[in-house]
């Protein structure tokens, strides 16, 4: 029995050729994009993006690389101090990746300034700066691809951990040497040493209880205001909305705080403490009754007013807290 000869359809052949050509064009386009990105990375660890570049290299396929983008507002007229601080940390992270032995074409760092890409901000519905986003090789960014800056802070180490979670690329952060701490310590030691040398014949001030009490209070105020949390997390000093210019010094969440918020809490605690000291002084001193009464009223006013202010801040961060006092 003879086998029937298969007749190849001309239409099928043309379709295969068409798909082959499309595949080749796609590969060539991807190779051109990666080559261009590598060239930019060789010049700068973080390259700038405008609307056209963003649509070509980030939004449009094909892509086989991840892109980390910082949306910021660095122009002087924007007065975004947080953006400058975040940009420094972002640059440290990008440099650590660029000059590491693991550097490859699977991850790139870029930034979009609000004044150079307003349309991108509107397209992505970004209404605050700085904002960090990860654009994966395939598909659209998910919720976790937007870095939670308000909760975590914008330190280079925190960004590196987030990138590792999203891309499986681990970056070891290398910071440039900073001698300010060493210089400050040397100046402090020199100052203390000089003071001890000048007062070497009379060291009774070392046993001054009031002096040590003031030093202890300063340490307590610093720690209870959250300075250690700021040192670990590296939060922004404050937040300024780039659209309306409104500045927020107190964060609305109980999980996050600004540096300015710590300073406010420190001042409030100090004022309440001063009020308590005045109340104690009025009760224990043996001076004029009228003077003691004035001191008592001033101390009571300090405690009542500033404690009310402190409680109102607590209520604004812990939503649903039922208690208030004078100030709501």
MOJOCOR-V300050 format. One record per residue. N is the residue number from 1. PSI is psi in whole degrees, 0 to 359 (none if undefined). OMEGA is omega in radians with two decimals (NA if undefined). Layout:
n: {N;N}
psi: {PSI;PSI}
omega: {OMEGA;OMEGA}
//
This chain:
n: {1;2;3;4;5;6;7;8;9;10;11;12;13;14;15;16;17;18;19;20;21;22;23;24;25;26;27;28;29;30;31;32;33;34;35;36;37;38;39;40;41;42;43;44;45;46;47;48;49;50;51;52;53;54;55;56;57;58;59;60;61;62;63;64;65;66;67;68;69;70;71;72;73;74;75;76;77;78;79;80;81;82;83;84;85;86;87;88;89;90;91;92;93;94;95;96;97;98;99;100;101;102;103;104;105;106;107;108;109;110;111;112;113;114;115;116;117;118;119;120;121;122;123;124;125;126;127;128;129;130;131;132;133;134;135;136;137;138;139;140;141;142;143;144;145;146;147;148;149;150;151;152;153;154;155;156;157;158;159;160;161;162;163;164;165;166;167;168;169;170;171;172;173;174;175;176;177;178;179;180;181;182;183;184;185;186;187;188;189;190;191;192;193;194;195;196;197;198;199;200;201;202;203;204;205;206;207;208;209;210;211;212;213;214;215;216;217;218;219;220;221;222;223;224;225;226;227;228;229;230;231;232;233;234;235;236;237;238;239;240;241;242;243;244;245;246;247;248;249;250;251;252;253;254;255;256;257;258;259;260;261;262;263;264;265;266;267;268;269;270;271;272;273;274;275;276;277;278;279;280;281;282;283;284;285;286;287;288;289;290;291;292;293;294;295;296;297;298;299;300;301;302;303;304;305;306;307;308;309;310;311;312;313;314;315;316;317;318;319;320;321;322;323;324;325;326;327;328}
psi: {126;140;146;135;135;132;117;127;131;325;320;320;318;323;317;319;320;315;323;317;320;320;319;319;321;317;318;319;318;318;321;318;315;319;318;318;320;323;316;319;329;335;314;138;326;116;151;148;134;189;314;314;322;315;326;314;343;315;321;136;164;155;141;23;157;144;125;125;131;118;120;180;87;354;142;326;342;337;45;90;326;323;321;318;317;324;322;315;320;321;320;316;314;321;322;322;318;322;16;160;341;3;133;184;25;351;132;156;132;173;151;119;144;322;348;348;53;323;327;317;317;320;320;1;44;119;14;153;145;154;134;132;147;127;109;166;327;143;181;156;140;180;321;349;358;121;131;80;323;328;325;331;175;27;149;323;320;320;320;320;318;318;320;323;326;332;351;18;118;125;125;118;127;116;143;148;136;112;6;320;318;318;317;319;319;320;320;315;319;319;313;317;318;320;317;324;318;327;28;336;351;93;25;336;339;330;15;113;323;318;313;327;320;318;316;318;319;317;317;316;318;317;321;345;354;22;325;321;319;320;324;314;335;52;164;159;318;179;127;125;120;343;311;357;6;131;130;123;344;124;145;357;150;353;350;154;156;162;320;327;321;320;321;314;322;315;319;316;320;320;319;319;319;320;319;321;318;320;318;321;320;328;332;340;163;29;201;139;318;318;318;324;319;316;320;317;319;314;318;320;318;312;312;311;308;331;323;318;316;319;326;323;319;318;323;335;326;87;134;355;125;345;145;167;109;299;128;none}
omega: {-3.10;3.07;3.12;3.12;3.12;3.14;-3.11;-3.11;3.09;3.14;3.12;3.13;3.11;3.12;3.12;3.12;-3.14;3.13;3.11;3.12;3.12;3.11;3.12;3.11;3.14;3.11;3.14;3.13;3.12;3.13;3.11;-3.14;3.14;3.13;3.13;3.12;3.11;3.10;3.09;-3.12;3.12;3.12;-3.12;3.13;3.09;-3.14;-3.07;3.13;2.93;-3.07;-3.09;3.14;3.14;-3.13;-3.09;-2.99;-3.08;-3.07;-3.02;3.01;0.02;3.07;3.00;-3.09;3.05;3.14;3.03;-3.08;3.00;3.06;-2.95;3.09;-3.00;-3.13;-3.08;-3.10;3.11;3.09;-3.13;3.14;3.12;-3.14;3.13;3.11;3.12;3.13;3.10;3.12;3.13;3.12;3.09;3.14;-3.12;3.09;3.11;3.11;-3.07;-3.05;3.07;3.14;-3.12;-3.09;3.13;-3.08;3.13;-3.10;3.13;3.14;3.11;3.09;3.12;3.09;-3.08;-3.11;3.11;-3.11;3.14;-3.13;3.13;3.09;-3.13;-3.13;-3.12;3.12;3.11;-3.09;3.09;3.12;0.02;3.07;3.13;3.13;3.05;3.09;-3.05;3.13;-3.11;3.07;-3.13;3.09;3.08;-3.10;-3.12;3.11;3.01;-3.06;-3.13;-3.06;-3.08;-3.09;-3.00;-3.01;-3.06;3.09;-3.12;3.14;3.11;3.09;3.14;3.11;3.11;3.12;3.11;3.11;-3.05;-3.01;-3.03;3.06;-3.08;-3.10;3.05;-3.03;3.06;3.14;3.06;-3.10;3.13;-3.06;-3.10;3.12;3.12;3.13;3.13;3.12;3.13;3.10;3.13;3.12;3.12;3.14;3.13;3.12;3.10;3.12;3.12;3.14;-3.14;-3.12;-3.04;3.13;-3.13;-3.09;-3.13;-3.12;3.11;-3.11;3.13;-3.10;-3.12;3.13;3.12;3.08;3.12;3.10;3.13;3.12;3.12;3.12;3.13;3.13;-3.13;-3.08;-3.13;3.11;3.07;-3.13;3.12;3.08;3.11;-3.13;-3.11;-3.02;-3.13;3.14;3.07;3.13;3.10;3.14;3.11;3.10;-3.09;-3.09;-3.09;3.09;-3.12;-3.10;3.11;3.13;-3.14;-3.13;-3.09;-3.12;3.10;-3.11;-3.03;3.02;3.03;3.08;3.10;3.12;3.10;3.12;3.12;-3.14;3.12;-3.14;3.13;3.11;3.12;3.13;3.10;3.11;3.10;3.09;3.11;3.11;3.12;3.09;3.11;3.13;3.14;-3.09;-3.02;-3.10;-3.10;-3.12;-3.13;-3.09;3.14;3.11;3.12;3.14;3.11;3.11;3.13;-3.13;3.11;3.12;3.12;3.11;3.11;-3.11;-3.07;-3.05;-3.04;3.03;3.07;3.11;3.13;3.13;3.11;3.06;3.10;3.13;-3.12;3.14;3.11;-3.06;-3.11;3.09;-2.91;-2.95;3.07;-3.11;-3.13;-3.08;3.10;NA}
//
